[in-house]
Amino acid sequence: MNISIFGLGYVGAVSMACLARDGHKIYGVDIDPIKLALIRKGNSPIIEEGMPELMKAVVTDGSLEVTDDINLAIDNTDISFICVGTPSQLNGSQDQSAVLRLAEQLGAALSTKNSLHTIVFRSTLVPGTVEETLIPLLEKHSGKKANIDFDVCFQPEFLRESTSIKDYDNPPFTIVGAATERAHQTMNTLFGHLPAEYHRADIRTGETVKYFCNIFHALKITFANEVGRLCNAMEIDAHQVMALLCEDRQLNISAAYLKPGFAFGGSCLPKDLRAMQYVAKMNDIEIPMLANVLKSNEEHLHLAVKRVLATGKRKVGMIGLSFKSGTDDLRESPLVNLAELLIGKGMDLSIYDPEVNLSFLIGANKRYIEESIPHVGELMNDDVNAVIENNDVIVVGIGDKNLLEAVVTHAKPGQIVIDLVNMSNKDQLNCIYQGLCW
Ligand SMILES: NC(=O)c1ccc[n+]([C@@H]2O[C@H](COP(=O)([O-])OP(=O)(O)OC[C@H]3O[C@@H](n4cnc5c(N)ncnc54)[C@H](O)[C@@H]3O)[C@@H](O)[C@H]2O)c1
Protein backbone atom coordinates (compact mmCIF):
# COMPACT_ATOMS: atom_id res chain seq x y z
CA MET A 1 0.00 0.00 0.00
CA ASN A 2 0.99 3.64 -0.31
CA ILE A 3 0.92 5.06 3.19
CA SER A 4 1.52 8.53 4.63
CA ILE A 5 2.50 9.05 8.27
CA PHE A 6 2.01 12.44 9.91
CA GLY A 7 4.16 13.17 12.97
CA LEU A 8 7.51 11.41 13.01
CA GLY A 9 8.12 11.16 16.75
CA TYR A 10 8.39 7.86 18.65
CA VAL A 11 5.12 6.42 17.36
CA GLY A 12 5.25 7.78 13.81
CA ALA A 13 8.93 6.98 13.19
CA VAL A 14 8.65 3.36 14.33
CA SER A 15 5.42 2.79 12.36
CA MET A 16 6.99 4.40 9.31
CA ALA A 17 10.15 2.27 9.47
CA CYS A 18 8.27 -1.00 10.15
CA LEU A 19 5.64 -0.43 7.44
CA ALA A 20 8.41 0.45 4.92
CA ARG A 21 10.30 -2.70 5.98
CA ASP A 22 7.10 -4.73 5.38
CA GLY A 23 7.02 -3.66 1.72
CA HIS A 24 4.81 -0.58 1.73
CA LYS A 25 5.70 2.73 0.11
CA ILE A 26 5.80 5.36 2.85
CA TYR A 27 5.63 9.14 2.82
CA GLY A 28 6.60 10.55 6.22
CA VAL A 29 5.40 14.08 7.06
CA ASP A 30 6.58 16.33 9.88
CA ILE A 31 6.73 20.07 10.49
CA ASP A 32 10.24 19.80 11.96
CA PRO A 33 12.78 20.45 9.16
CA ILE A 34 15.66 19.07 11.26
CA LYS A 35 13.87 15.72 11.59
CA LEU A 36 13.14 15.61 7.87
CA ALA A 37 16.80 16.38 7.02
CA LEU A 38 18.00 13.64 9.39
CA ILE A 39 15.67 11.06 7.86
CA ARG A 40 16.57 12.03 4.27
CA LYS A 41 20.16 11.10 5.16
CA GLY A 42 18.96 7.70 6.38
CA ASN A 43 19.22 8.54 10.09
CA SER A 44 16.68 7.73 12.77
CA PRO A 45 14.90 10.72 14.33
CA ILE A 46 14.66 8.83 17.65
CA ILE A 47 17.00 6.72 19.76
CA GLU A 48 15.53 3.21 19.68
CA GLU A 49 17.06 -0.23 19.43
CA GLY A 50 17.10 -1.37 15.79
CA MET A 51 15.97 1.97 14.35
CA PRO A 52 19.34 3.20 12.91
CA GLU A 53 19.77 0.04 10.80
CA LEU A 54 16.11 -0.08 9.76
CA MET A 55 15.99 3.60 8.77
CA LYS A 56 19.19 3.32 6.72
CA ALA A 57 17.78 0.30 4.86
CA VAL A 58 14.34 1.73 4.04
CA VAL A 59 15.64 5.16 3.00
CA THR A 60 18.36 3.60 0.83
CA ASP A 61 15.98 1.25 -0.99
CA GLY A 62 13.54 4.11 -1.67
CA SER A 63 10.59 2.68 0.22
CA LEU A 64 10.56 5.71 2.55
CA GLU A 65 10.48 9.38 1.58
CA VAL A 66 9.79 12.37 3.79
CA THR A 67 8.14 15.68 2.99
CA ASP A 68 6.44 18.67 4.56
CA ASP A 69 3.97 18.84 1.67
CA ILE A 70 0.62 17.56 2.94
CA ASN A 71 -1.05 17.59 -0.49
CA LEU A 72 1.73 15.51 -2.00
CA ALA A 73 1.48 12.98 0.84
CA ILE A 74 -2.30 12.69 0.55
CA ASP A 75 -2.36 12.54 -3.25
CA ASN A 76 0.24 9.78 -3.40
CA THR A 77 -1.19 7.52 -0.71
CA ASP A 78 -4.37 5.57 0.12
CA ILE A 79 -4.15 5.76 3.88
CA SER A 80 -2.69 8.21 6.43
CA PHE A 81 -1.64 7.54 10.00
CA ILE A 82 -1.81 10.56 12.31
CA CYS A 83 0.80 10.30 15.07
CA VAL A 84 1.31 13.90 16.20
CA GLY A 85 1.88 14.67 19.88
CA THR A 86 -0.99 15.32 22.32
CA PRO A 87 0.84 16.51 25.45
CA SER A 88 -0.63 17.88 28.69
CA GLN A 89 -1.46 21.54 29.13
CA LEU A 90 -0.65 23.24 32.44
CA ASN A 91 -4.16 22.52 33.78
CA GLY A 92 -3.89 18.82 32.87
CA SER A 93 -6.17 19.00 29.83
CA GLN A 94 -4.97 17.51 26.57
CA ASP A 95 -3.24 19.91 24.19
CA GLN A 96 -4.86 19.01 20.88
CA SER A 97 -3.56 22.01 18.93
CA ALA A 98 -1.32 19.92 16.63
CA VAL A 99 -3.99 17.36 15.72
CA LEU A 100 -6.68 20.05 15.25
CA ARG A 101 -4.49 22.09 12.90
CA LEU A 102 -3.53 18.95 11.03
CA ALA A 103 -7.18 17.85 10.64
CA GLU A 104 -7.96 21.16 8.93
CA GLN A 105 -5.01 20.72 6.57
CA LEU A 106 -5.88 17.09 5.86
CA GLY A 107 -9.46 18.10 5.10
CA ALA A 108 -8.25 20.73 2.63
CA ALA A 109 -5.98 18.15 0.96
CA LEU A 110 -8.84 15.63 0.74
CA SER A 111 -11.07 18.19 -1.02
CA THR A 112 -9.12 17.80 -4.26
CA LYS A 113 -8.60 14.04 -4.06
CA ASN A 114 -10.78 11.82 -6.24
CA SER A 115 -10.00 8.34 -4.92
CA LEU A 116 -10.95 6.90 -1.51
CA HIS A 117 -8.66 7.83 1.38
CA THR A 118 -8.55 6.45 4.92
CA ILE A 119 -7.43 8.60 7.85
CA VAL A 120 -6.27 6.64 10.91
CA PHE A 121 -5.75 8.56 14.14
CA ARG A 122 -3.09 6.90 16.30
CA SER A 123 -2.36 9.78 18.64
CA THR A 124 -3.86 9.25 22.08
CA LEU A 125 -7.06 11.30 22.11
CA VAL A 126 -9.58 12.07 24.84
CA PRO A 127 -12.69 9.93 24.18
CA GLY A 128 -15.06 11.61 21.78
CA THR A 129 -12.41 13.75 20.05
CA VAL A 130 -12.48 11.92 16.72
CA GLU A 131 -16.26 11.90 16.33
CA GLU A 132 -17.05 15.25 17.90
CA THR A 133 -14.12 17.38 16.72
CA LEU A 134 -11.85 15.77 14.15
CA ILE A 135 -14.44 14.29 11.77
CA PRO A 136 -16.41 17.59 11.68
CA LEU A 137 -13.13 19.44 10.90
CA LEU A 138 -12.22 16.96 8.15
CA GLU A 139 -15.72 17.25 6.67
CA LYS A 140 -15.77 21.04 6.88
CA HIS A 141 -12.42 21.51 5.15
CA SER A 142 -12.89 18.78 2.54
CA GLY A 143 -16.55 19.42 1.74
CA LYS A 144 -16.92 15.61 1.86
CA LYS A 145 -18.73 13.14 4.15
CA ALA A 146 -16.89 10.78 6.48
CA ASN A 147 -17.61 7.06 6.01
CA ILE A 148 -18.88 7.78 2.50
CA ASP A 149 -16.28 9.89 0.64
CA PHE A 150 -13.42 9.02 3.01
CA ASP A 151 -12.96 6.64 5.97
CA VAL A 152 -11.83 7.47 9.49
CA CYS A 153 -10.39 5.02 12.05
CA PHE A 154 -8.89 5.24 15.50
CA GLN A 155 -6.17 2.71 16.23
CA PRO A 156 -4.54 3.03 19.65
CA GLU A 157 -0.81 2.47 19.76
CA PHE A 158 0.59 0.18 22.46
CA LEU A 159 4.32 0.30 21.80
CA ARG A 160 6.74 1.07 24.62
CA GLU A 161 9.75 3.27 24.05
CA SER A 162 13.04 1.28 24.09
CA THR A 163 11.36 -1.92 22.80
CA SER A 164 9.14 -0.31 20.20
CA ILE A 165 10.11 -2.34 17.10
CA LYS A 166 9.57 -5.58 19.02
CA ASP A 167 6.27 -4.21 20.34
CA TYR A 168 5.21 -3.16 16.83
CA ASP A 169 5.76 -6.74 15.63
CA ASN A 170 4.20 -8.34 18.75
CA PRO A 171 1.44 -6.08 20.00
CA PRO A 172 -0.80 -7.31 22.85
CA PHE A 173 -3.70 -6.88 20.42
CA THR A 174 -4.81 -4.74 17.51
CA ILE A 175 -7.83 -2.57 18.26
CA VAL A 176 -9.44 -0.64 15.45
CA GLY A 177 -12.30 1.74 15.97
CA ALA A 178 -14.10 2.37 12.70
CA ALA A 179 -17.61 2.98 11.44
CA THR A 180 -17.41 1.10 8.13
CA GLU A 181 -16.67 -2.46 7.09
CA ARG A 182 -14.55 -1.02 4.28
CA ALA A 183 -12.24 0.68 6.81
CA HIS A 184 -11.86 -2.55 8.82
CA GLN A 185 -10.92 -4.43 5.68
CA THR A 186 -8.22 -1.87 4.85
CA MET A 187 -6.83 -2.07 8.38
CA ASN A 188 -6.99 -5.86 8.42
CA THR A 189 -4.92 -5.93 5.22
CA LEU A 190 -2.22 -3.93 6.99
CA PHE A 191 -2.28 -5.51 10.45
CA GLY A 192 -4.08 -8.84 10.07
CA HIS A 193 -0.75 -10.69 9.68
CA LEU A 194 0.49 -9.69 13.14
CA PRO A 195 0.48 -12.42 15.81
CA ALA A 196 -2.25 -10.63 17.73
CA GLU A 197 -6.01 -10.67 17.79
CA TYR A 198 -7.72 -8.00 15.68
CA HIS A 199 -10.56 -6.41 17.67
CA ARG A 200 -13.24 -4.29 16.05
CA ALA A 201 -14.58 -1.52 18.23
CA ASP A 202 -16.37 1.74 17.84
CA ILE A 203 -14.11 4.78 17.72
CA ARG A 204 -14.93 6.01 21.25
CA THR A 205 -14.18 2.60 22.75
CA GLY A 206 -10.81 2.56 20.96
CA GLU A 207 -9.96 6.03 22.30
CA THR A 208 -11.01 4.98 25.82
CA VAL A 209 -9.20 1.62 25.96
CA LYS A 210 -5.89 3.37 25.27
CA TYR A 211 -6.34 5.64 28.30
CA PHE A 212 -7.29 2.89 30.68
CA CYS A 213 -4.44 0.63 29.53
CA ASN A 214 -1.96 3.35 30.41
CA ILE A 215 -3.74 4.21 33.65
CA PHE A 216 -3.79 0.53 34.61
CA HIS A 217 -0.04 0.35 34.06
CA ALA A 218 0.45 3.44 36.23
CA LEU A 219 -1.81 1.91 38.88
CA LYS A 220 0.16 -1.35 38.90
CA ILE A 221 3.49 0.44 39.26
CA THR A 222 2.15 2.56 42.10
CA PHE A 223 0.66 -0.51 43.80
CA ALA A 224 4.00 -2.34 43.64
CA ASN A 225 5.81 0.73 44.95
CA GLU A 226 3.40 1.22 47.85
CA VAL A 227 3.74 -2.50 48.67
CA GLY A 228 7.50 -1.92 48.52
CA ARG A 229 7.35 0.98 50.98
CA LEU A 230 5.21 -1.02 53.41
CA CYS A 231 7.37 -4.15 53.15
CA ASN A 232 10.54 -2.12 53.60
CA ALA A 233 9.15 -0.64 56.81
CA MET A 234 8.23 -4.12 58.07
CA GLU A 235 11.67 -5.47 57.01
CA ILE A 236 10.11 -7.91 54.56
CA ASP A 237 11.50 -8.64 51.09
CA ALA A 238 9.15 -6.68 48.81
CA HIS A 239 10.42 -8.37 45.65
CA GLN A 240 9.68 -11.80 47.00
CA VAL A 241 6.23 -10.70 48.16
CA MET A 242 5.37 -9.26 44.74
CA ALA A 243 6.87 -12.24 42.88
CA LEU A 244 4.69 -14.60 44.91
CA LEU A 245 1.66 -12.36 44.50
CA CYS A 246 2.16 -12.54 40.71
CA GLU A 247 2.29 -16.34 40.83
CA ASP A 248 -1.46 -16.38 41.43
CA ARG A 249 -2.93 -16.34 37.94
CA GLN A 250 -6.44 -17.12 39.18
CA LEU A 251 -7.21 -14.11 41.30
CA ASN A 252 -4.25 -11.73 41.06
CA ILE A 253 -2.88 -11.62 37.52
CA SER A 254 -6.14 -12.35 35.77
CA ALA A 255 -9.42 -10.79 34.72
CA ALA A 256 -10.83 -11.48 38.21
CA TYR A 257 -12.13 -8.37 39.99
CA LEU A 258 -11.85 -6.28 36.83
CA LYS A 259 -15.50 -5.86 35.92
CA PRO A 260 -17.33 -2.69 36.89
CA GLY A 261 -19.93 -3.60 39.50
CA PHE A 262 -20.90 -2.68 43.08
CA ALA A 263 -18.67 -1.72 46.01
CA PHE A 264 -16.54 -4.45 47.59
CA GLY A 265 -17.02 -5.59 51.15
CA GLY A 266 -17.01 -8.75 53.21
CA SER A 267 -15.06 -9.90 56.17
CA CYS A 268 -11.55 -9.53 54.68
CA LEU A 269 -10.90 -6.77 52.14
CA PRO A 270 -11.94 -3.73 54.21
CA LYS A 271 -10.33 -4.88 57.46
CA ASP A 272 -7.06 -5.86 55.76
CA LEU A 273 -6.83 -2.53 53.98
CA ARG A 274 -7.39 -0.77 57.30
CA ALA A 275 -4.71 -2.88 59.01
CA MET A 276 -2.08 -2.01 56.38
CA GLN A 277 -3.08 1.65 56.56
CA TYR A 278 -2.39 1.43 60.28
CA VAL A 279 1.01 -0.17 59.66
CA ALA A 280 1.81 2.74 57.32
CA LYS A 281 0.73 5.23 59.96
CA MET A 282 2.86 3.58 62.66
CA ASN A 283 5.87 3.71 60.35
CA ASP A 284 5.31 7.26 59.08
CA ILE A 285 4.86 6.03 55.53
CA GLU A 286 2.63 7.69 52.98
CA ILE A 287 0.60 5.29 50.84
CA PRO A 288 -1.86 7.66 49.19
CA MET A 289 -3.19 5.16 46.67
CA LEU A 290 -3.92 2.33 49.09
CA ALA A 291 -5.11 4.80 51.71
CA ASN A 292 -7.82 6.02 49.33
CA VAL A 293 -9.14 2.64 48.23
CA LEU A 294 -11.82 2.49 50.94
CA LYS A 295 -12.74 6.11 50.23
CA SER A 296 -13.31 5.29 46.56
CA ASN A 297 -15.33 2.24 47.58
CA GLU A 298 -17.49 4.45 49.79
CA GLU A 299 -18.09 6.79 46.85
CA HIS A 300 -19.38 3.83 44.89
CA LEU A 301 -21.82 2.94 47.66
CA HIS A 302 -23.08 6.53 47.71
CA LEU A 303 -23.56 6.41 43.94
CA ALA A 304 -26.07 3.59 44.44
CA VAL A 305 -27.89 5.66 47.08
CA LYS A 306 -27.99 8.64 44.70
CA ARG A 307 -29.37 6.46 41.89
CA VAL A 308 -32.23 5.26 44.12
CA LEU A 309 -33.00 8.77 45.44
CA ALA A 310 -32.95 10.18 41.89
CA THR A 311 -35.92 7.97 40.94
CA GLY A 312 -38.07 10.06 43.28
CA LYS A 313 -39.78 6.85 44.48
CA ARG A 314 -39.99 5.63 48.07
CA LYS A 315 -40.94 1.97 47.84
CA VAL A 316 -37.71 0.06 47.26
CA GLY A 317 -37.15 -3.69 47.03
CA MET A 318 -33.62 -5.00 47.45
CA ILE A 319 -32.57 -8.37 46.04
CA GLY A 320 -29.51 -9.39 47.99
CA LEU A 321 -28.06 -8.41 51.35
CA SER A 322 -24.92 -10.49 51.85
CA PHE A 323 -21.70 -9.27 50.28
CA LYS A 324 -21.86 -11.70 47.38
CA SER A 325 -24.04 -14.50 45.95
CA GLY A 326 -23.85 -17.86 47.66
CA THR A 327 -22.96 -16.67 51.15
CA ASP A 328 -24.92 -15.52 54.19
CA ASP A 329 -21.99 -13.47 55.54
CA LEU A 330 -23.30 -10.02 56.34
CA ARG A 331 -20.14 -8.64 57.94
CA GLU A 332 -19.20 -5.41 56.14
CA SER A 333 -21.60 -6.23 53.33
CA PRO A 334 -21.94 -3.11 51.18
CA LEU A 335 -25.57 -4.10 50.60
CA VAL A 336 -26.20 -3.85 54.34
CA ASN A 337 -24.61 -0.39 54.23
CA LEU A 338 -26.79 0.49 51.26
CA ALA A 339 -29.90 -0.71 53.10
CA GLU A 340 -28.95 1.36 56.16
CA LEU A 341 -28.38 4.48 54.08
CA LEU A 342 -31.69 4.01 52.26
CA ILE A 343 -33.52 3.51 55.57
CA GLY A 344 -31.82 6.70 56.81
CA LYS A 345 -33.18 8.54 53.77
CA GLY A 346 -36.72 7.46 54.67
CA MET A 347 -37.13 4.79 52.00
CA ASP A 348 -39.77 2.13 52.52
CA LEU A 349 -37.52 -0.89 52.08
CA SER A 350 -38.08 -4.63 51.77
CA ILE A 351 -35.24 -7.07 51.25
CA TYR A 352 -34.91 -10.58 49.89
CA ASP A 353 -31.75 -12.69 50.13
CA PRO A 354 -32.06 -16.48 49.81
CA GLU A 355 -29.01 -17.39 51.90
CA VAL A 356 -29.68 -14.82 54.60
CA ASN A 357 -33.31 -15.95 54.89
CA LEU A 358 -32.16 -19.54 55.21
CA SER A 359 -29.47 -18.79 57.79
CA PHE A 360 -32.01 -16.74 59.76
CA LEU A 361 -34.36 -19.73 59.72
CA ILE A 362 -31.74 -22.22 60.88
CA GLY A 363 -30.33 -19.76 63.37
CA ALA A 364 -26.84 -19.39 61.87
CA ASN A 365 -26.90 -15.64 61.34
CA LYS A 366 -29.90 -14.95 63.57
CA ARG A 367 -27.92 -13.41 66.43
CA TYR A 368 -25.90 -11.15 64.18
CA ILE A 369 -29.04 -9.86 62.47
CA GLU A 370 -30.99 -9.45 65.70
CA GLU A 371 -28.19 -7.82 67.67
CA SER A 372 -26.14 -5.92 65.11
CA ILE A 373 -28.57 -4.95 62.37
CA PRO A 374 -32.11 -5.49 63.75
CA HIS A 375 -33.40 -2.46 61.81
CA VAL A 376 -32.28 -4.18 58.57
CA GLY A 377 -33.29 -7.68 59.65
CA GLU A 378 -36.90 -6.69 60.25
CA LEU A 379 -37.20 -5.62 56.61
CA MET A 380 -36.37 -9.10 55.32
CA ASN A 381 -39.11 -10.72 53.29
CA ASP A 382 -38.91 -14.38 52.30
CA ASP A 383 -41.07 -13.97 49.17
CA VAL A 384 -38.88 -12.80 46.30
CA ASN A 385 -41.83 -12.32 43.96
CA ALA A 386 -43.56 -10.02 46.46
CA VAL A 387 -40.36 -7.96 46.88
CA ILE A 388 -40.17 -7.51 43.12
CA GLU A 389 -43.87 -6.92 42.47
CA ASN A 390 -44.76 -4.65 45.39
CA ASN A 391 -42.11 -1.96 44.95
CA ASP A 392 -41.47 0.92 42.57
CA VAL A 393 -37.70 0.47 42.53
CA ILE A 394 -35.91 -2.89 42.56
CA VAL A 395 -32.22 -2.86 43.45
CA VAL A 396 -30.55 -6.01 42.13
CA GLY A 397 -27.53 -6.68 44.34
CA ILE A 398 -26.75 -10.36 43.65
CA GLY A 399 -26.35 -12.07 40.30
CA ASP A 400 -27.90 -15.46 41.13
CA LYS A 401 -29.44 -16.84 37.92
CA ASN A 402 -32.82 -17.78 39.46
CA LEU A 403 -33.18 -14.37 41.06
CA LEU A 404 -32.34 -12.57 37.83
CA GLU A 405 -34.99 -14.66 36.09
CA ALA A 406 -37.51 -13.78 38.80
CA VAL A 407 -36.77 -10.07 38.25
CA VAL A 408 -37.33 -10.41 34.50
CA THR A 409 -40.57 -12.37 35.06
CA HIS A 410 -42.12 -10.16 37.73
CA ALA A 411 -40.90 -6.60 37.04
CA LYS A 412 -43.62 -4.62 35.24
CA PRO A 413 -43.53 -1.54 33.00
CA GLY A 414 -43.27 1.57 35.15
CA GLN A 415 -41.02 -0.11 37.71
CA ILE A 416 -37.35 0.79 37.78
CA VAL A 417 -34.58 -1.79 38.10
CA ILE A 418 -31.27 -0.47 39.43
CA ASP A 419 -28.66 -3.04 38.53
CA LEU A 420 -25.54 -3.39 40.71
CA VAL A 421 -24.36 -6.68 39.16
CA ASN A 422 -24.56 -6.15 35.36
CA MET A 423 -27.54 -8.51 34.92
CA SER A 424 -26.86 -11.07 32.21
CA ASN A 425 -30.54 -10.95 31.16
CA LYS A 426 -31.13 -7.19 31.33
CA ASP A 427 -32.17 -7.08 27.66
CA GLN A 428 -35.27 -9.12 28.54
CA LEU A 429 -36.54 -6.64 31.16
CA ASN A 430 -39.94 -5.13 30.55
CA CYS A 431 -39.40 -2.07 32.77
CA ILE A 432 -37.05 0.89 33.17
CA TYR A 433 -33.43 -0.23 33.56
CA GLN A 434 -30.50 1.63 35.09
CA GLY A 435 -27.01 0.15 35.43
CA LEU A 436 -25.04 1.50 38.40
CA CYS A 437 -22.17 2.86 36.27
CA TRP A 438 -22.85 1.45 32.84
N1 LIG B 1 5.73 7.65 22.88
C1 LIG B 1 5.07 6.53 23.10
O1 LIG B 1 5.61 5.53 23.56
C2 LIG B 1 3.60 6.44 22.76
C3 LIG B 1 2.97 5.20 22.80
C4 LIG B 1 1.63 5.11 22.48
C5 LIG B 1 0.93 6.26 22.10
N2 LIG B 1 1.56 7.47 22.08
C6 LIG B 1 0.80 8.63 21.62
O2 LIG B 1 1.13 8.87 20.27
C7 LIG B 1 1.18 10.27 19.99
C8 LIG B 1 2.55 10.64 19.49
O3 LIG B 1 3.48 10.41 20.52
P1 LIG B 1 5.03 10.57 20.28
O4 LIG B 1 5.69 10.21 21.56
O5 LIG B 1 5.41 9.86 19.03
O6 LIG B 1 5.12 12.16 20.04
P2 LIG B 1 6.39 13.02 19.68
O7 LIG B 1 6.23 14.33 20.41
O8 LIG B 1 7.65 12.25 19.84
O9 LIG B 1 6.22 13.30 18.13
C9 LIG B 1 5.20 14.07 17.57
C10 LIG B 1 5.69 14.56 16.22
O10 LIG B 1 4.60 15.23 15.57
C11 LIG B 1 5.16 16.29 14.83
N3 LIG B 1 4.10 17.22 14.44
C12 LIG B 1 3.46 18.15 15.20
N4 LIG B 1 2.54 18.80 14.45
C13 LIG B 1 2.56 18.24 13.22
C14 LIG B 1 1.84 18.47 12.01
N5 LIG B 1 0.89 19.41 11.95
N6 LIG B 1 2.14 17.72 10.94
C15 LIG B 1 3.10 16.78 11.01
N7 LIG B 1 3.82 16.51 12.12
C16 LIG B 1 3.56 17.24 13.21
C17 LIG B 1 6.22 16.86 15.75
O11 LIG B 1 7.16 17.67 15.06
C18 LIG B 1 6.84 15.57 16.29
O12 LIG B 1 7.90 15.13 15.46
C19 LIG B 1 0.76 10.95 21.28
O13 LIG B 1 -0.62 11.19 21.24
C20 LIG B 1 1.11 9.93 22.34
O14 LIG B 1 0.29 10.10 23.50
C21 LIG B 1 2.88 7.58 22.37
The ligand as an SDF file (V2000), in Angstrom:
LIG
                    3D

 44 48  0  0  0  0  0  0  0  0999 V2000
    5.7340    7.6480   22.8800 N   0  0  0  0  0  0  0  0  0  0  0  0
    5.0680    6.5340   23.0970 C   0  0  0  0  0  0  0  0  0  0  0  0
    5.6120    5.5300   23.5550 O   0  0  0  0  0  0  0  0  0  0  0  0
    3.6040    6.4380   22.7560 C   0  0  0  0  0  0  0  0  0  0  0  0
    2.9710    5.2030   22.8020 C   0  0  0  0  0  0  0  0  0  0  0  0
    1.6250    5.1130   22.4810 C   0  0  0  0  0  0  0  0  0  0  0  0
    0.9330    6.2580   22.0960 C   0  0  0  0  0  0  0  0  0  0  0  0
    1.5580    7.4750   22.0820 N   0  0  0  0  0  0  0  0  0  0  0  0
    0.7960    8.6320   21.6190 C   0  0  0  0  0  0  0  0  0  0  0  0
    1.1300    8.8690   20.2700 O   0  0  0  0  0  0  0  0  0  0  0  0
    1.1800   10.2680   19.9880 C   0  0  0  0  0  0  0  0  0  0  0  0
    2.5490   10.6440   19.4870 C   0  0  0  0  0  0  0  0  0  0  0  0
    3.4810   10.4090   20.5210 O   0  0  0  0  0  0  0  0  0  0  0  0
    5.0350   10.5670   20.2810 P   0  0  0  0  0  0  0  0  0  0  0  0
    5.6940   10.2110   21.5600 O   0  0  0  0  0  0  0  0  0  0  0  0
    5.4110    9.8560   19.0290 O   0  0  0  0  0  0  0  0  0  0  0  0
    5.1160   12.1640   20.0430 O   0  0  0  0  0  0  0  0  0  0  0  0
    6.3930   13.0210   19.6830 P   0  0  0  0  0  0  0  0  0  0  0  0
    6.2260   14.3300   20.4080 O   0  0  0  0  0  0  0  0  0  0  0  0
    7.6490   12.2480   19.8410 O   0  0  0  0  0  0  0  0  0  0  0  0
    6.2180   13.2990   18.1280 O   0  0  0  0  0  0  0  0  0  0  0  0
    5.2000   14.0710   17.5750 C   0  0  0  0  0  0  0  0  0  0  0  0
    5.6910   14.5630   16.2200 C   0  0  0  0  0  0  0  0  0  0  0  0
    4.6020   15.2260   15.5710 O   0  0  0  0  0  0  0  0  0  0  0  0
    5.1580   16.2920   14.8290 C   0  0  0  0  0  0  0  0  0  0  0  0
    4.0970   17.2200   14.4410 N   0  0  0  0  0  0  0  0  0  0  0  0
    3.4590   18.1500   15.1960 C   0  0  0  0  0  0  0  0  0  0  0  0
    2.5360   18.7960   14.4490 N   0  0  0  0  0  0  0  0  0  0  0  0
    2.5620   18.2370   13.2180 C   0  0  0  0  0  0  0  0  0  0  0  0
    1.8420   18.4730   12.0150 C   0  0  0  0  0  0  0  0  0  0  0  0
    0.8850   19.4130   11.9450 N   0  0  0  0  0  0  0  0  0  0  0  0
    2.1430   17.7210   10.9350 N   0  0  0  0  0  0  0  0  0  0  0  0
    3.1000   16.7810   11.0070 C   0  0  0  0  0  0  0  0  0  0  0  0
    3.8240   16.5110   12.1210 N   0  0  0  0  0  0  0  0  0  0  0  0
    3.5610   17.2380   13.2110 C   0  0  0  0  0  0  0  0  0  0  0  0
    6.2180   16.8590   15.7510 C   0  0  0  0  0  0  0  0  0  0  0  0
    7.1600   17.6740   15.0570 O   0  0  0  0  0  0  0  0  0  0  0  0
    6.8370   15.5680   16.2870 C   0  0  0  0  0  0  0  0  0  0  0  0
    7.8960   15.1330   15.4620 O   0  0  0  0  0  0  0  0  0  0  0  0
    0.7570   10.9540   21.2830 C   0  0  0  0  0  0  0  0  0  0  0  0
   -0.6200   11.1910   21.2450 O   0  0  0  0  0  0  0  0  0  0  0  0
    1.1070    9.9310   22.3410 C   0  0  0  0  0  0  0  0  0  0  0  0
    0.2870   10.1000   23.4970 O   0  0  0  0  0  0  0  0  0  0  0  0
    2.8790    7.5750   22.3710 C   0  0  0  0  0  0  0  0  0  0  0  0
  1  2  1  0
  2  3  2  0
  2  4  1  0
  4  5  1  0
  4 44  2  0
  5  6  2  0
  6  7  1  0
  7  8  2  0
  8  9  1  0
  8 44  1  0
  9 10  1  0
  9 42  1  0
 10 11  1  0
 11 12  1  0
 11 40  1  0
 12 13  1  0
 13 14  1  0
 14 15  2  0
 14 16  1  0
 14 17  1  0
 17 18  1  0
 18 19  2  0
 18 20  1  0
 18 21  1  0
 21 22  1  0
 22 23  1  0
 23 24  1  0
 23 38  1  0
 24 25  1  0
 25 26  1  0
 25 36  1  0
 26 27  1  0
 26 35  1  0
 27 28  2  0
 28 29  1  0
 29 30  1  0
 29 35  2  0
 30 31  1  0
 30 32  2  0
 32 33  1  0
 33 34  2  0
 34 35  1  0
 36 37  1  0
 36 38  1  0
 38 39  1  0
 40 41  1  0
 40 42  1  0
 42 43  1  0
M  CHG  2   8   1  16  -1
M  END
$$$$
